[in-house]
Amino acid sequence: MPVYRIAIVADPQITDQYSYGQTGLRLSLTNFITDQYARKNYWYLESLQQPDMVIILGDLFDGGRHWGDDQWYTELNRFRRIFRLPVGSVGTDRPLGSPSPAGADRGSTPPTFRYVAGNHDIGVSQSVILPALTRFQRVFGPVNYRLTVANHTLVILDDLSFGNTVLPELSRNTTRFLDEVATESDSTLRLLFTHIPLYRPDGTDCGPRRHNNTPINQESGFQYQNLVLEEDTATILTKLRPAVVFTGDDHDQCLIHHELPGPPPRRIPEYTVGSFSMAGGNMFPSYTLLTLTSGSQATFLSNSNATWATQLCELPSQVLIYITYALTLVLTLALLLWRTFVAVQYQSDGKLTDRYQLAAVEHIDPTLDTAGVRISVDPGTSYGRSPASPNCQPFREAKDDDHNTISSDDEASLSEEDPADYIYQHSRQIILRRAFLIQWGRAFGWALARVAVFPVIAFVACTLYFW
């Protein structure tokens, strides 16, 4: 039996200056990283899953409701690049009626895109921004509509405008749309797609696939509302009587069931789809794959999952990837530091290279020959800062005041106290350490370059390929 595949993507919410209050280089870097993540994962989604349709459950942009037209269309081009949409269009002209023919190459035809409006796109409730709504509809299509695929009716609903008394016409439009769908034949199953999750009592468990331990409770504020109001939820479910509901906005997975009285009674599952963005506050972004097979209402009532099935598809955690990179980098650097330190120490064996030894001979003590052996000098020649300072005269044989020859023991004692000799020994140790550090630094640099060359090339190649 042929199937129709729908990839449900929630809250891609491409970043901008409203996301973290960033500007300049920091904003450009954030946008680059998050765009690359979404673009790469959508490429794999389309290549591996080969969906016939992609439905985005709102919040296409983060600050879309605030932007003027110039910036909005600039960000729209980013959105098109991420989801591989042709410039000048946000979808394709592919017919929506039937699944791909049996045996056809799914990858040969790009999927059709359908969109749900989100509060970050147009606002919510009393704060819906009319110019933003008008612009959204001009580019992405109406906010309330339905279409039929594989003998299922997909209902896309604007639940952001319920109860809007500032722009009451918006609320009336949604109500009229619900009434129209309610009067139609229910011979096909209805699947509801909307942005804000439907009402449930506070504390309702979201199931085992949720990463955040807190439930979705009713809260609202400036330009956000966690749940549709209870009375509006009852109206939606009673009029549409959907087989399943898909919502977004929360950025994390959640599965609950709504009990709908009959006739006949129905238990309606609601899947809240996690955010597709790595910047959505969810460690594991995700999307949901919905598979439809041709069926009927009678088939559905006899077997609740006979004609549709869902699969949660989690994306790689970019945060954990970065943590792994950091730990690997620290470990690699530590091993390279230790290895090159031991190697240079073993090779040098505490000896200076000829170049540094020559520097020590030429610049520290003029009484040394090129082999580092002290030579005899005229006792009358003075060295050091003070002319004719006896303490600064290097010699092999020294005389006391009575011109008697000093014993070898006394000479050794005197040499130990000789400032010139002390300066020489101290400077020589400094040069030894400096030579060792230079040799070790060079060895470490070459080792690091050899280790890093392949990852750097791979990173650049992958970045250019996906960009």
Residue pairs with C-beta under 8 A, 6 or more apart in sequence:
1 293
1 294
2 99
2 100
2 101
2 102
2 150
2 293
2 294
3 99
3 150
3 291
3 292
3 293
4 52
4 53
4 98
4 99
4 100
4 149
4 150
4 291
4 292
4 293
5 49
5 50
5 51
5 52
5 53
5 106
5 289
5 290
5 291
5 292
6 51
6 52
6 53
6 54
6 55
6 149
6 289
6 290
6 291
6 292
7 45
7 46
7 49
7 51
7 53
7 54
7 55
7 111
7 287
7 288
7 289
7 290
8 54
8 55
8 57
8 193
8 246
8 273
8 287
8 288
8 289
8 290
9 42
9 54
9 55
9 56
9 57
9 273
9 276
9 287
10 56
10 57
10 58
10 59
10 247
10 248
10 249
10 251
10 272
10 273
10 274
10 275
10 276
10 287
11 57
11 58
11 59
11 118
11 248
11 249
11 251
11 275
11 276
11 277
11 280
12 38
12 56
12 59
12 60
12 79
12 82
12 83
12 275
12 276
12 277
13 19
13 59
13 60
13 61
13 62
13 120
13 275
13 277
13 279
13 280
14 31
14 34
14 35
14 38
14 60
14 61
14 62
14 75
14 78
14 79
14 82
14 277
15 27
15 30
15 31
15 34
15 62
15 277
15 279
16 27
16 31
16 61
16 62
16 63
16 67
16 75
17 23
17 27
17 63
18 62
18 63
18 66
19 30
19 62
19 63
19 279
20 30
22 30
30 279
31 78
33 278
33 318
34 277
34 278
34 279
35 78
35 81
35 82
36 463
36 466
36 467
37 277
37 278
37 318
38 82
38 276
38 277
38 278
39 81
39 82
39 466
39 467
40 466
41 276
41 285
41 315
41 316
42 82
42 83
42 84
42 276
43 84
43 466
45 51
45 287
45 313
46 84
46 107
46 110
46 111
47 107
49 289
49 313
50 106
50 107
51 106
51 111
51 289
52 99
52 100
52 106
52 111
52 112
52 149
53 96
53 111
53 112
53 113
53 114
53 149
54 83
54 111
54 112
54 113
54 114
55 113
55 114
55 115
55 116
55 154
55 156
55 193
55 246
56 113
56 114
56 115
56 116
57 116
57 118
57 193
57 194
57 195
57 246
57 247
57 248
57 249
57 273
58 115
58 116
58 117
58 118
58 119
58 120
58 121
58 195
58 248
58 249
59 118
59 119
59 120
59 121
59 195
59 248
59 249
60 79
60 115
60 118
60 120
60 121
60 140
61 67
61 72
61 75
61 79
61 120
61 121
62 120
63 120
64 72
64 75
64 120
64 121
64 122
64 132
64 136
65 119
65 120
65 121
65 122
65 123
65 129
65 132
65 223
67 75
69 135
72 135
76 90
76 139
77 87
79 85
79 90
80 86
80 87
80 90
83 113
84 110
85 91
85 113
86 92
90 113
90 115
90 139
90 140
91 112
91 113
91 114
92 109
92 110
92 111
92 112
92 113
94 109
94 110
94 111
94 112
96 112
96 147
96 148
96 149
97 148
97 149
98 149
98 150
99 149
99 150
99 292
100 106
100 109
114 141
114 147
114 154
114 156
115 140
115 141
115 156
116 143
116 156
116 157
116 158
116 193
116 194
116 195
116 248
117 133
117 136
117 140
117 143
117 158
117 160
117 195
118 160
118 195
118 248
118 249
119 160
119 195
119 196
119 223
119 224
119 225
119 249
120 223
121 132
121 136
122 128
122 129
122 132
122 133
122 136
122 143
122 160
123 129
123 132
123 133
123 160
123 223
124 160
124 196
124 223
124 224
124 225
125 160
125 161
125 162
125 163
125 164
125 220
125 225
126 163
126 164
126 165
126 166
127 166
127 222
127 223
128 160
128 161
128 164
128 166
128 167
128 170
130 167
133 143
133 170
136 143
137 143
143 156
143 158
143 160
143 161
144 156
144 157
144 158
144 173
144 174
144 177
145 156
146 153
146 154
146 155
146 156
146 181
147 153
147 154
148 154
148 188
149 292
150 292
150 293
150 294
151 188
151 189
151 292
151 294
151 295
151 296
151 307
152 188
152 189
152 190
152 191
152 292
152 295
152 307
152 308
153 181
153 188
153 189
153 190
153 191
154 191
154 193
155 181
155 190
155 191
155 192
155 193
155 240
155 242
156 193
156 194
157 174
157 177
157 178
157 192
157 193
157 194
157 236
157 240
158 170
158 173
158 174
158 194
158 195
159 174
159 194
159 195
159 196
159 228
159 232
159 236
160 195
160 196
161 167
161 170
161 171
161 173
161 174
162 171
162 174
162 228
162 229
162 232
163 171
163 229
163 232
164 170
164 171
165 171
178 235
178 236
178 239
178 240
179 239
181 190
181 239
181 240
182 239
182 240
186 241
186 297
187 296
187 297
188 296
188 297
189 242
189 243
189 295
189 297
189 300
189 307
189 308
190 240
190 241
190 242
190 243
191 242
191 243
191 244
191 245
191 246
191 290
191 308
192 236
192 240
192 242
192 244
192 245
192 246
193 245
193 246
193 247
194 228
194 236
194 245
194 246
194 247
195 247
195 248
195 249
196 225
196 226
196 227
196 228
196 247
196 249
197 216
197 226
197 227
197 228
197 247
197 249
197 250
197 254
197 270
197 272
198 227
198 228
198 233
198 236
198 237
198 245
198 247
198 258
198 270
199 218
199 227
199 228
199 229
199 230
199 232
199 233
199 234
200 216
200 227
200 256
200 258
202 215
202 217
202 218
203 215
203 217
204 215
204 216
204 256
205 215
205 256
206 215
206 216
206 252
206 253
206 254
206 255
206 256
206 272
207 253
207 254
207 255
207 256
209 253
209 255
209 312
210 252
210 253
210 254
211 252
211 253
211 274
211 282
211 283
211 284
212 252
212 282
215 254
216 226
216 227
216 250
216 254
216 272
217 226
217 227
218 226
218 227
219 225
219 226
220 226
226 249
226 250
227 233
228 236
233 258
237 258
237 260
237 268
238 260
241 260
241 266
242 268
243 268
243 300
243 304
243 308
244 268
244 269
244 270
244 271
244 308
244 310
245 258
245 268
245 269
245 270
245 271
246 270
246 271
246 272
246 273
246 288
246 290
247 270
247 271
247 272
247 273
248 272
248 273
248 275
249 272
250 272
250 274
251 274
251 275
251 280
251 281
251 282
252 272
252 274
252 275
252 282
253 271
253 272
253 273
253 274
253 286
253 312
254 270
254 271
254 272
255 269
255 270
255 271
255 272
256 269
256 270
257 267
257 268
257 269
257 270
258 267
258 268
258 270
259 265
259 267
259 268
260 266
260 267
260 268
264 301
267 304
271 288
271 310
273 286
273 287
273 288
274 280
274 282
274 284
274 285
274 286
274 287
274 314
275 281
275 282
275 285
275 286
276 285
276 286
276 287
276 315
277 285
278 285
278 315
278 318
278 319
283 317
283 319
283 320
284 314
284 315
284 317
285 314
285 315
285 317
286 312
286 313
286 314
286 315
287 313
287 315
288 310
288 311
288 312
288 313
289 310
289 311
289 313
290 308
290 309
290 310
291 308
291 309
291 310
291 311
292 307
292 308
293 306
293 307
293 308
294 307
295 306
295 307
295 308
296 307
299 306
299 307
300 306
300 307
332 451
333 448
336 444
336 447
336 448
336 451
337 444
339 447
340 440
340 443
340 444
340 447
341 440
343 443
344 436
344 439
344 440
344 443
345 436
345 440
347 439
348 435
348 436
348 439
350 432
352 360
352 431
352 432
352 435
353 435
353 439
356 431
356 432
356 434
356 435
357 372
358 370
359 431
360 372
360 427
360 428
360 431
361 368
361 369
361 370
361 372
364 423
364 424
364 427
364 428
365 374
365 394
365 420
365 423
365 424
366 383
367 374
367 375
367 377
367 383
367 394
368 374
368 375
368 424
369 375
374 394
374 396
376 395
376 396
377 393
377 394
377 395
379 393
379 395
379 398
379 399
380 388
381 393
382 388
382 389
382 392
382 393
383 392
383 393
383 394
383 420
384 391
384 392
384 419
384 420
385 392
386 392
391 418
391 419
391 420
392 419
392 420
394 418
394 420
394 421
397 405
397 406
397 411
398 406
398 411
398 414
399 405
399 406
400 406
406 414
415 421
